[in-house]
Amino acid sequence: MTRTPSLSRRDWLRLSTAGVVGCSMSGWLEVLAQDAAKNPERQRSCILLWMSGGPSQTDTFDLKPDHANGGEFKPIATNVPSMQISQHLPKIAKFGDRMAIVRSMSTKEGDHGRATFLMRTGYVPQGPIQYPCLGSLVSKEVGSDDNDLPNFVSIAPQRFFSPQAFNGGFLGPQYAPLVVGGNGLPIQNAPESALTVQDLDLAVGVTKEQSEVRAGLLQSLESDFVSSRPGLSTQAHQAAYGRALRLMRSQAARAFNLEEEPSKLRDRYGRNTFGQGCLLARRLVERNVSFVEVTLDGWDTHQDNFNQVKRLSETLDPAWATLMADLKERGLLDTTLIVWMGEFGRTPQIQRGQPFRSGGGRDHFPAAWSTVLAGGGIKGGQVVGKTSKDGMTVEDRKVAVTDFLATVCVALGIDPTKQNQSNVGRPIRIVDKAATPIKGVAV
């Protein structure tokens, strides 16, 4: 019987520095990831599944089968008898015991840009304050400066609606995400090859030694330039270049090589950018990346709602369910929080008859909609809140964005009342002072 080698973290660091952990056939990097996953002191990580465009709650997690607003989809049972979700999410239904479905989200922001900014930062865009996004806030609080991988990775983001909701804001460029993919293609149609980190390979004809000399020269020149011209632009360039160099010089960049994964597992996730993005997210949190977001675009279903949501669900369901199963099998689910959300919901009424619509659609609806929390730090198997029979209003336990984000923080072991110094010289809380974490959800 072959025994899996066991090494201390100090041993791993020494071997990595010596270049021993480098052969893809040796298995040492995989053992390191497994060792870190089993470490009782392992930090918590967060995977945000961002549903760009605003997913229809009535067709996903808050169905209304006994009302005309319910539409074409039927509910199915999860592995929690009292919890039902869409028939087009059968694989996710097997994980009801690890999910808290919040059916009573309510905001006043029905514009894509403003709603995206609010959900991703906890604040409405106002004045000169440059609010950081959730990923930047989380990576600052629980990320590690010793990790060769960035603490925040954004996979194929769609930043059209609100570009400022995807960066480090007043925390600075060092907390901005490393973007993987994000070439603007519709996420469900983009090829798997879209998931690449740009400019990690050496230029053709340049040796490693030549690259190191060039990097040293550039750093020397850039330091002089930054010292005489301080500002976010120069800091951002320096941070991005430094991060790229750090990745190029380490074995950590292998985390982005999905070819190391078994073909059958990749098939289970789905051979599309979102599915492979979820697989990449697992590989990254396995290596102690604190925050990873994966975008599924296309939820702005003003027309042909049911066909579009069915197609999107067929992409979402296997990817999310396999992610949950994969994390569980590797002992990572208890330390990884999964957040499913978009910027708002869709109208319970099915909009028909408008000339530009080819089929029934649902419009923007921020008054009563759904989000989901799952995995680490969450008491699963529950539904929070209730909407009316027609889905138009919240009848029980209305949840504000700040309450939801405060719950995310508590689940990750972060104090939501902690303050950071803003770009206007005054402290800003991670989550607004009016926030109250949702009772009984974070553990």
Helices and strands as residue ranges (DSSP letters): H 9-18, H 28-38, E 45-52, G 57-59, G 68-70, E 75-77, E 84-86, G 92-98, E 99-105, H 112-121, H 134-142, E 152-155, G 163-166, G 169-171, G 173-175, E 178-180, G 192-194, H 208-228, H 232-248, G 251-256, G 258-260, H 263-269, H 273-286, E 291-297, H 305-329, G 333-335, E 336-341, E 345-346, E 364-365, E 369-375, E 382-384, E 386-387, E 394-396, H 401-411, E 419-421, E 427-429
